[in-house]
């Protein structure tokens, strides 16, 4: 995630509960994926879990991107 996006998220976390939830989930998915990525070997169940986490993270990122677009357009209109 780009620094500008992180700044935008931080600026709107308190007022946009949907964005706050999505960002919290995003960080959680990143931590879980990092744990799995640090393992030398993944069980078949862990491989499936990793793929599910990646899909959920991407889906959440897409939703965050949609929310951030409105804030970006607000910046450009200022």
Rosetta silent file (secondary structure, phi, psi, omega in degrees, C-alpha in Angstrom):
SEQUENCE: XXXXXXXXXXXXXXXXXXXXXXXXXXXXXXXXXXXXXXXXXXXXXXXXXXXXXXXXXXXXXXXXXXXXXXXXXXXXXX
SCORE:     score description
SCORE:     0.000 S_00000001
   1 L     0.000  137.810 -177.108    0.000    0.000    0.000 S_00000001
   2 L   -74.326  153.792  179.920    1.342    3.423   -0.928 S_00000001
   3 H   -58.201  -40.423 -179.597    2.261    6.004    1.693 S_00000001
   4 H   -61.831  -41.121  177.926   -0.340    8.437    0.358 S_00000001
   5 H   -64.106  -41.118  178.805   -3.048    5.787    0.749 S_00000001
   6 H   -64.019  -39.486  177.463   -1.909    5.048    4.301 S_00000001
   7 H   -64.557  -41.210  179.363   -2.030    8.764    5.134 S_00000001
   8 H   -64.386  -42.452  177.962   -5.502    9.004    3.617 S_00000001
   9 H   -61.796  -48.954 -179.704   -6.671    5.983    5.620 S_00000001
  10 H   -59.017  -37.104 -178.083   -5.261    7.400    8.855 S_00000001
  11 H   -68.439  -25.630 -173.615   -6.969   10.729    8.186 S_00000001
  12 H  -116.374    3.693 -177.638  -10.397    9.115    7.793 S_00000001
  13 L   -57.974  -43.892 -173.752  -10.285    6.104   10.154 S_00000001
  14 L   -70.331  -32.571 -176.376  -12.198    7.755   12.986 S_00000001
  15 L   -93.261  -21.632 -177.335  -15.062    9.037   10.867 S_00000001
  16 L  -112.945   95.977 -176.290  -15.407    6.129    8.421 S_00000001
  17 H   -65.115  -35.710  178.398  -16.210    2.965   10.357 S_00000001
  18 H   -62.700  -44.210  178.596  -16.330    0.814    7.206 S_00000001
  19 H   -63.348  -40.560  179.792  -12.825    1.920    6.271 S_00000001
  20 H   -62.081  -44.006  179.717  -11.637    1.275    9.838 S_00000001
  21 H   -64.634  -46.033 -179.742  -12.999   -2.271    9.816 S_00000001
  22 H   -62.086  -41.516 -179.240  -11.530   -3.019    6.394 S_00000001
  23 H   -67.068  -40.763  177.982   -8.127   -1.637    7.370 S_00000001
  24 H   -62.184  -44.020  177.556   -8.086   -3.638   10.614 S_00000001
  25 H   -62.608  -42.186 -179.784   -8.967   -6.815    8.692 S_00000001
  26 H   -57.914  -46.214  179.379   -6.302   -5.999    6.093 S_00000001
  27 H   -64.775  -39.084  178.500   -3.622   -5.742    8.792 S_00000001
  28 H   -63.191  -45.412  178.394   -4.828   -8.975   10.389 S_00000001
  29 H   -61.993  -40.353  178.752   -4.656  -10.832    7.064 S_00000001
  30 H   -61.069  -42.609  179.873   -1.137   -9.462    6.482 S_00000001
  31 H   -64.703  -44.210 -179.751    0.018  -10.752    9.878 S_00000001
  32 H   -64.294  -40.519  178.467   -1.516  -14.183    9.307 S_00000001
  33 H   -66.667  -38.602  179.043    0.040  -14.408    5.842 S_00000001
  34 H   -62.373  -39.835  177.664    3.429  -13.342    7.196 S_00000001
  35 H   -61.803  -44.487  179.912    3.293  -16.157    9.763 S_00000001
  36 H   -67.543  -38.795 -178.705    2.535  -18.676    7.055 S_00000001
  37 H   -67.714  -23.565  179.874    5.194  -17.235    4.735 S_00000001
  38 L   -80.744  -10.808  179.127    7.841  -17.631    7.452 S_00000001
  39 L   -78.368  144.277  177.851    7.263  -21.386    7.629 S_00000001
  40 L   -73.574  -32.324 -176.644    9.618  -23.603    5.667 S_00000001
  41 L  -140.228  137.482  177.300    6.843  -26.036    4.803 S_00000001
  42 L  -110.138  137.678  173.809    3.083  -25.665    4.666 S_00000001
  43 L   -71.206  163.734  176.839    0.641  -28.495    5.240 S_00000001
  44 H   -56.847  -36.068  178.012   -2.082  -28.897    2.611 S_00000001
  45 H   -66.069  -39.080  179.070   -4.510  -27.242    5.033 S_00000001
  46 H   -68.779  -33.977  176.607   -2.153  -24.293    5.467 S_00000001
  47 H   -63.183  -44.468  178.237   -1.799  -23.919    1.697 S_00000001
  48 H   -64.076  -45.228  178.709   -5.583  -23.682    1.415 S_00000001
  49 H   -59.131  -43.165 -179.621   -5.740  -21.254    4.350 S_00000001
  50 H   -60.581  -44.437  179.679   -3.027  -19.094    2.748 S_00000001
  51 H   -65.158  -40.082  178.079   -4.958  -18.896   -0.526 S_00000001
  52 H   -63.839  -42.314  178.568   -8.188  -18.028    1.309 S_00000001
  53 H   -63.339  -41.282  178.527   -6.410  -15.295    3.270 S_00000001
  54 H   -61.815  -42.094  179.173   -4.924  -13.873    0.075 S_00000001
  55 H   -65.020  -43.973  179.403   -8.369  -13.759   -1.542 S_00000001
  56 H   -64.184  -40.646  179.797   -9.941  -12.108    1.508 S_00000001
  57 H   -63.451  -43.867  179.723   -7.109   -9.580    1.700 S_00000001
  58 H   -65.861  -42.005  178.483   -7.487   -8.702   -1.991 S_00000001
  59 H   -61.703  -43.725  177.871  -11.260   -8.419   -1.711 S_00000001
  60 H   -65.477  -38.344  178.751  -10.896   -6.108    1.291 S_00000001
  61 H   -64.487  -39.190  176.782   -8.246   -4.047   -0.486 S_00000001
  62 H   -61.510  -42.098  178.804  -10.611   -3.590   -3.430 S_00000001
  63 H   -65.614  -41.202  177.758  -13.320   -2.360   -1.047 S_00000001
  64 H   -63.132  -40.799  179.652  -10.868    0.020    0.643 S_00000001
  65 H   -60.582  -40.592  177.807   -9.795    1.318   -2.760 S_00000001
  66 H   -61.170  -44.467  178.848  -13.419    2.073   -3.600 S_00000001
  67 H   -66.690  -38.418 -178.482  -13.803    4.052   -0.348 S_00000001
  68 H   -68.632  -27.126  179.157  -10.510    5.869   -0.861 S_00000001
  69 H   -58.172  -40.518 -179.264  -11.569    7.040   -4.322 S_00000001
  70 H   -67.138  -34.098  178.015  -14.174    9.342   -2.808 S_00000001
  71 H   -73.569  -36.120  177.131  -11.572   10.851   -0.481 S_00000001
  72 H   -64.509  -41.916  179.918   -9.103   11.267   -3.347 S_00000001
  73 H   -67.037  -31.097  175.739  -11.727   13.042   -5.451 S_00000001
  74 H   -67.699  -34.616  176.919  -12.454   15.295   -2.468 S_00000001
  75 H   -66.912  -40.626 -177.253   -8.768   16.214   -2.309 S_00000001
  76 H   -70.802  -25.120 -179.902   -8.685   17.075   -5.992 S_00000001
  77 H   -85.352  -10.314 -178.515  -11.748   19.330   -5.668 S_00000001
  78 L   -76.080    0.000    0.000  -10.231   21.348   -2.825 S_00000001
